[in-house]
């Protein structure tokens, strides 16, 4: 069973999200928060930490979604953060991805798309709504970066949810070598996080969806 924490400042929206999440197969909502700081407190107090946080971006008061995402993903063994919002500007998308969000969906997404995204996020995969992917693609088309075959291979394994140690074992290289390749990948793609690298790689066609 995948445990989900809902973060949105509108009670009516939270009720609707909870009803939708609880209706999904093998998914259950374990808590609700009206803003980021409350979500962080819940993560510390819940008996079992959620697997996925469904996070709105702009909340009327309190900590906004990007800062909450940044703090949540900095926790030890953090849950995946899946953005679910009405905002789809380039600045919003990039800020969320750079903060460590695992995925970015729009609130008009059908329930089956949200269900697939929650399951994918729980597996460590990156999920982008088609309009979001299109926006990112538009940003990178002007100057598509070039990765070495090994860098592309490592980026593909990242997209499949593998951690550094798992990648090193899969490719028979040291974990330090994996980290060195990641530094080069981040630099070439102009990002500073795993999720940002995966999003940029997917948007530019350097890797395929997991």
Phi, psi and omega in degrees: 000127179272124182265131186236135172255130182259130180231109180201142185276355180257116181304320181296319178296317180299319179297318178295318178296319181297317179298318180293314182296315182293342179272351180282148179293132174061029179226140177218142175276128183250357180180164179225146176220148181268348178196174191297317182297321177295322177298319179296319178295320178296321180299328179279334188259338180296141181302322178232128182293140177296158175274328184222139172250120173271113193241127169281159182269301185262116179241141190303322180217162180082194184287130181281171189295322182294313180295320178297319178298316180299318182286322180294315182288347176274352179290155172296134180048060187284157171287161173287143177250120180247114180286131176227104192211171174265353186267129182224030176285159179304318182297317180297313183299309183294321179298317180293316181295317180293333178286348177112009179299138180282333181202170184215112178239157175261151187292347176271008178294140178293155182306323181294329177288320177295318179300313180297322181293319179298314179297318180295317179298321179296333177275356180090012181270155178268136183232127178233130174298146182310316179296326179290315178300321180296320179296316179296321179298320179298328180286330186261348183299326184296330181209078183293126179289159179244125177253150173290161178306319180293319179297318178296322179296317179293319179297322178297319179292326174300315181297335179274002174092011182280141175277169183305316182295321178294322178296317181298321179290320181296321186261000180059044175230167182284158178295327178296323178293321177301314181297322178296316177299321180296321177302315180293320179297312180302317182296316182293325182270352179070037181233174178222025178210161178298314181297320178299320179295317180296315180299316179294321179295318178294316183295326183267359179078013179288333178225166179256156176302145180295000000 
